[in-house]
Amino acid sequence: MSDAHLPPLYARWMDAHLGGRIPEETRATCSNCAMAPPAGEPMGPGQFDPNTKCCTYVPRLPNFLVGAVLADEDPEAAAGRATVEARMLAGVGVTPLGLARPPAWDLVYRHGVVRSDAAFGRVRSLRCPHFLVDGRCGIWKHREGVCTTWFCRHDRGAVGFAFWEALGGFLSMLERALSYDAVLAYGLDGAALRRLVDGPLPPDGPALDGHQAPEIRRRNWGVWYERERELYVATAGRVERMRWDEVRRVAGPEGEAHGQVVLAAWEALVWATTPERLRLARLGTVEIGRETAAIVTHRTYDPIEVPSRLLPHLARFDGRPTELVREELARLGTPVDAGLVQRLVDWEVLVAV
């Protein structure tokens, strides 16, 4: 039921949780980046470098997904598996819970990307290590929650964005819970377990250079030192065998809360409703062209285009019945069909009173 937007493991979980299909995001074309300039043209403002796309992000891979990549014997997965093995060999951020972000990368990302939209999707030095030379993601089949749910554009604007944001939070929460559940099941010793609970130490010189000192790695892994691959593959098998009710049990009350939020967001996504009374919202940037205008609402990557002639009339949506306003606009020679009104609602140009 859930489509190819989700990795197989997560698709199985959401089929059980939602009991219905997740609509396809036809405007999210990862293999043919919608944010990149046409071939041969220079990168313009707001566009992504085709040599990075949105992959200027290093994912935190939970142990069971690391194990799934390592255990995947499909010849097509070999190049991606090599990228995970390279991260393991360097050792930075390699713990029984999975692969964390390298501290030097994380520092640059937090100060260079989080504070500036101009860097995301454009800075090649931040490119994900799993980004292959042909532009594909090397671990696509086993990608984690953030990479699974991040799209630049959505078919239903803010409604789609809200669903995928909620699902991303849910999957990330499940990844943390299942990672801890797995290390407890496989008997990580007390000292190493305490290191996980206490959190990582401030990075030392080797870690900032991309390498982990052997003595630190030994303390992090305890009885599983030099058996890291074995533990990762074991956790993958354990999670793969779990039924959805077992996953929910591990997630506990926090998982139930996230799950309810996702279910509500999914219902809003699959059932489009137009409120009986609408008003004009406070808008972001509006770029007016001769025929159409682009209005930014919930995010800069995904503006909505509307006929320019409609802009002066949007304020007529002032809380009166929606159908009454539509009749008024038709008399003024600017008819607005029900589909366009729904899109204006989806993009939060118009909001319910």
Stockholm file with secondary structure:
# STOCKHOLM 1.0

chainA/1-353         MSDAHLPPLYARWMDAHLGGRIPEETRATCSNCAMAPPAGEPMGPGQFDPNTKCCTYVPRLPNFLVGAVLADEDPEAAAGRATVEARMLAGVGVTPLGLARPPAWDLVYRHGVVRSDAAFGRVRSLRCPHFLVDGRCGIWKHREGVCTTWFCRHDRGAVGFAFWEALGGFLSMLERALSYDAVLAYGLDGAALRRLVDGPLPPDGPALDGHQAPEIRRRNWGVWYERERELYVATAGRVERMRWDEVRRVAGPEGEAHGQVVLAAWEALVWATTPERLRLARLGTVEIGRETAAIVTHRTYDPIEVPSRLLPHLARFDGRPTELVREELARLGTPVDAGLVQRLVDWEVLVAV
#=GR chainA/1-353 SS CCCTTSCHHHHHHHHHHHSSCCCCCTTCCTTSCTTSCCTTSCCCTTCCCTTTTTCCCCCCEEHHHHHHHHHCCCGGGHHHHHHHHHHHHHCTTEETTEECCCHHHHHHHHHHTTTCTTTTTTCGGGCCTTBCTTSCBTTGGGCCHHHHHCCSCCTTHHHHHHHHHHHHHHHHHHHHHHHHHHHHHTTCCHHHHHHHHHCCCCCCHHHHTTCCCHHHHHHHHGGGTTCHHHHHHHHHHHHHHCCHHHHHHHHHHHHHHHHHHHHHHHHHHHSCCCCSEEEECCCCCEEECSSEEEECCSCTTCCEEEEGGGGGGGGGCEEEEHHHHHHHHHHTTCCCCHHHHHHHHHTTSEEEC
#=GC SS_cons         CCCTTSCHHHHHHHHHHHSSCCCCCTTCCTTSCTTSCCTTSCCCTTCCCTTTTTCCCCCCEEHHHHHHHHHCCCGGGHHHHHHHHHHHHHCTTEETTEECCCHHHHHHHHHHTTTCTTTTTTCGGGCCTTBCTTSCBTTGGGCCHHHHHCCSCCTTHHHHHHHHHHHHHHHHHHHHHHHHHHHHHTTCCHHHHHHHHHCCCCCCHHHHTTCCCHHHHHHHHGGGTTCHHHHHHHHHHHHHHCCHHHHHHHHHHHHHHHHHHHHHHHHHHHSCCCCSEEEECCCCCEEECSSEEEECCSCTTCCEEEEGGGGGGGGGCEEEEHHHHHHHHHHTTCCCCHHHHHHHHHTTSEEEC
//
